[in-house]
Amino acid sequence: MDQPLDIVWSRPLPEGALPSTVTVSQDAAGRWFVSLLVEDPAVQPLPAAGSAVGIDAGLDHLLTLSTGEKIANPRHERRDRARLARAQRDLARKARGDGANRSKARRKVAKVYARIADRRRDHLHKLTTRLVRENQTLVIEDLAVRNMLSNGKLSRAISDAAWSGFRSMLEYKAAWYGREVIAVDRWFPSSKLCSVCGTMQKRMPLGVRTWTCDCGATHDRDVNAAKNLLAAGLAVSACGAGVRPQRESSRTGQSVTKQEAPRREP
């Protein structure tokens, strides 16, 4: 090729920066990428924010904050499920050994997966950057996502929510900008505790989304859980203690699951 390549820059290089490493790669969808490793002087600790937020992850809503804000779950994979199914059926009809046609069909499937992954990653980047800029301390739940994926009814929806990717982005951006991320133990009964009086309910079925405590406080299940996570995380930050009360599941031998997840994903 004797013409310049049509390059689309994801972002401009920092002024005066010289790449120390250049990596050229191609993904399954046939797209070429050139990654440049440079020192970015713009990545510096932000001024102290003075605010803290508890973050409850879910499927009905991707995130619920202790402030009461609920962030919708985009469900990127479900939005492209029909397109993906068509591409996969087309690939299945191609005979093995039919080199060019099968490769073309496989590339089409890969492009749909790449579209889903790109949209999901873009959404998570915008979301985590906003949360880190607005808050000094961010409290999340230490979810056992790998164990939760064994749930056949919810595994597809959990994978699409990308909780692990969200946590990874949140943690490294917090490290960049001088913020603190606290992970509360997954056994902490955030949904069962009243965030007003601290009373723990004996049962909290998944179908209960709003409940009233004996003290008279009425709670949205997810907002209440986020408030309890925030309180527990701030206690950990203040005294360095772990948060592991009432480990009912460990005594009954039940697998680790997230109480806030809905029963099924349509």
C-alpha positions in Angstrom: 0.0 0.0 0.0 1.5 3.3 -1.1 -1.2 5.5 0.5 -1.4 6.6 4.2 -3.6 4.4 6.3 -7.0 5.8 7.4 -6.2 6.0 11.1 -8.9 6.9 13.7 -7.3 8.2 16.9 -9.1 7.3 20.1 -7.4 10.3 21.7 -4.6 12.8 20.9 -1.2 12.0 22.3 0.0 14.2 25.2 2.0 17.2 23.9 5.6 16.3 23.5 5.1 12.6 24.6 7.3 10.0 22.9 5.9 6.4 22.9 8.1 4.0 24.8 6.3 1.0 23.3 4.2 0.5 20.1 2.1 -2.6 19.8 0.2 -3.6 16.6 -2.6 -6.1 17.0 -5.7 -7.4 15.1 -8.9 -8.6 16.8 -11.3 -11.4 15.8 -13.4 -8.9 13.9 -10.5 -8.0 11.6 -9.8 -4.6 13.0 -6.2 -3.4 13.4 -5.1 -1.5 16.5 -1.9 0.4 17.3 -1.3 0.9 21.0 1.2 3.5 22.2 2.6 3.5 25.7 3.3 7.0 26.9 3.6 9.0 30.1 0.6 11.2 30.5 1.2 14.2 32.7 -2.5 14.9 32.9 -3.0 11.8 35.1 -2.6 13.5 38.5 -4.5 13.3 41.8 -7.7 15.4 41.8 -8.5 17.9 44.5 -10.2 16.2 47.5 -13.9 15.8 46.8 -15.1 15.5 50.4 -17.9 13.2 49.4 -18.5 9.4 49.6 -20.9 7.1 47.9 -22.1 3.5 48.4 -22.6 1.6 45.1 -25.0 -1.4 44.9 -24.7 -3.4 41.7 -27.7 -5.2 40.2 -29.4 -6.3 37.0 -32.7 -4.4 37.0 -30.5 -1.3 37.4 -26.8 -1.6 36.7 -26.0 0.5 39.8 -27.9 2.1 42.6 -26.1 4.8 44.6 -26.6 5.7 48.3 -27.7 9.1 47.1 -30.8 7.5 45.7 -29.7 7.7 42.0 -30.4 4.6 39.9 -28.3 4.0 36.8 -30.1 2.1 34.1 -28.7 -1.2 32.8 -28.1 -0.7 29.0 -28.2 -4.5 28.4 -25.9 -4.2 25.4 -25.9 -7.9 24.6 -29.7 -8.2 24.8 -30.1 -5.3 22.4 -28.0 -7.0 19.8 -29.2 -10.5 20.5 -31.3 -10.9 17.3 -28.4 -9.6 15.2 -26.0 -12.0 16.9 -28.4 -15.0 16.5 -28.7 -14.3 12.7 -24.9 -14.2 12.3 -24.5 -17.4 14.3 -27.1 -19.2 12.3 -25.4 -18.1 9.1 -22.1 -19.4 10.4 -23.7 -22.7 11.4 -24.9 -23.3 7.8 -21.4 -22.9 6.4 -19.8 -26.3 5.9 -16.5 -26.9 7.6 -13.7 -26.6 5.1 -15.6 -24.0 3.1 -12.7 -21.6 3.8 -13.6 -18.2 2.4 -17.3 -18.3 3.1 -16.9 -19.8 6.6 -14.2 -17.2 7.4 -16.5 -14.4 6.2 -19.4 -15.7 8.4 -17.1 -16.1 11.4 -15.9 -12.5 10.9 -19.5 -11.3 10.9 -20.2 -13.0 14.2 -17.0 -11.5 15.7 -18.1 -8.0 14.5 -21.3 -8.3 16.4 -19.5 -9.4 19.6 -17.0 -6.5 19.1 -19.9 -4.0 18.7 -21.4 -5.2 22.0 -18.0 -5.2 23.8 -17.2 -1.7 22.5 -20.5 -0.2 23.6 -20.3 -1.8 27.0 -16.7 -0.7 27.6 -17.5 2.9 26.5 -20.4 3.1 28.9 -18.4 1.7 31.8 -15.5 4.2 31.2 -17.9 7.2 31.2 -19.6 5.9 34.3 -16.5 5.1 36.3 -14.8 8.4 35.4 -17.8 10.3 36.5 -18.0 8.5 39.9 -14.3 8.8 40.6 -14.3 12.6 39.8 -17.4 13.3 42.0 -16.4 11.2 45.1 -13.4 10.8 47.3 -14.5 7.4 48.7 -16.4 4.8 46.8 -17.8 1.7 48.5 -18.7 -1.4 46.6 -19.6 -5.0 47.4 -16.9 -7.7 47.0 -19.0 -9.8 44.7 -18.0 -13.4 43.7 -18.8 -12.9 40.1 -17.2 -16.2 38.9 -19.4 -18.1 41.3 -22.5 -16.2 40.3 -21.9 -17.1 36.7 -22.7 -20.8 37.5 -26.4 -19.7 37.8 -27.7 -20.8 34.4 -30.7 -18.5 34.4 -28.7 -15.4 35.2 -25.2 -16.0 33.8 -25.9 -14.3 30.5 -27.3 -11.2 32.2 -24.5 -11.1 34.7 -21.9 -11.3 32.0 -23.6 -8.5 30.1 -23.6 -6.3 33.2 -19.8 -6.7 33.4 -19.5 -6.1 37.2 -15.9 -7.3 37.2 -15.0 -4.8 34.5 -16.7 -2.0 36.4 -14.8 -2.8 39.5 -11.4 -3.0 37.7 -12.0 0.4 36.0 -13.1 2.0 39.2 -10.0 0.7 41.1 -7.4 1.8 38.7 -8.9 5.2 38.1 -9.2 5.7 41.8 -5.5 5.0 42.1 -4.7 7.4 39.3 -6.7 10.3 40.8 -6.1 9.8 44.5 -9.5 8.3 45.4 -10.3 5.4 47.7 -12.3 2.3 46.8 -13.5 0.1 49.7 -14.9 -3.4 49.0 -17.3 -4.6 51.7 -17.3 -8.4 52.4 -19.9 -10.2 50.2 -21.5 -11.8 53.3 -22.5 -8.4 54.7 -26.4 -8.4 54.7 -26.8 -5.0 53.1 -30.4 -5.7 51.9 -31.7 -7.0 55.2 -30.4 -4.2 57.4 -32.5 -1.1 58.1 -30.2 1.9 57.3 -32.0 4.0 59.8 -32.1 1.9 63.0 -29.8 -1.0 62.1 -32.4 -3.8 62.7 -31.9 -6.9 60.5 -34.9 -8.5 58.9 -35.1 -12.3 59.2 -36.1 -12.8 55.6 -35.9 -10.6 52.5 -37.2 -12.5 49.4 -36.0 -11.4 46.0 -39.4 -10.2 45.0 -39.5 -7.6 47.8 -38.3 -4.3 46.3 -39.8 -2.0 48.9 -40.2 -2.7 52.6 -41.0 -1.0 55.9 -39.0 -1.5 59.1 -40.6 -1.8 62.6 -39.1 1.6 63.3 -41.4 3.1 60.6 -38.8 3.7 57.9 -39.8 2.7 54.4 -36.9 1.6 52.1 -36.3 1.0 48.5 -34.4 -2.3 48.6 -31.4 -1.2 46.4 -31.1 2.3 47.8 -31.1 0.9 51.4 -28.4 -1.6 50.4 -26.2 1.1 49.0 -26.6 3.2 52.2 -25.6 0.2 54.3 -22.6 -0.5 52.1 -21.5 3.1 52.5 -21.8 3.0 56.3 -20.0 -0.3 56.5 -17.2 1.0 54.1 -16.7 4.2 56.1 -16.4 2.1 59.3 -13.7 0.0 57.6 -11.9 3.1 56.5 -12.0 4.6 60.0 -10.9 1.6 62.0 -9.5 -0.9 59.5 -11.9 -3.6 60.7 -13.4 -6.2 58.3 -17.2 -6.4 57.8 -18.4 -10.0 58.3 -21.5 -10.2 60.4 -24.1 -13.0 60.3 -22.5 -15.4 57.9 -25.7 -17.4 57.4 -24.8 -18.8 54.0 -21.4 -20.2 55.3 -23.2 -22.2 57.9 -25.9 -23.6 55.6 -23.4 -24.4 52.8 -25.3 -22.4 50.2 -23.4 -21.0 47.3 -22.5 -17.3 47.1 -25.2 -15.4 45.4 -26.2 -11.7 45.3 -29.5 -11.1 47.0 -30.3 -8.1 44.8 -30.3 -10.1 41.5 -33.8 -10.7 40.0 -35.1 -14.2 39.6 -34.7 -14.3 35.8 -33.6 -12.3 32.9 -36.1 -12.2 30.0 
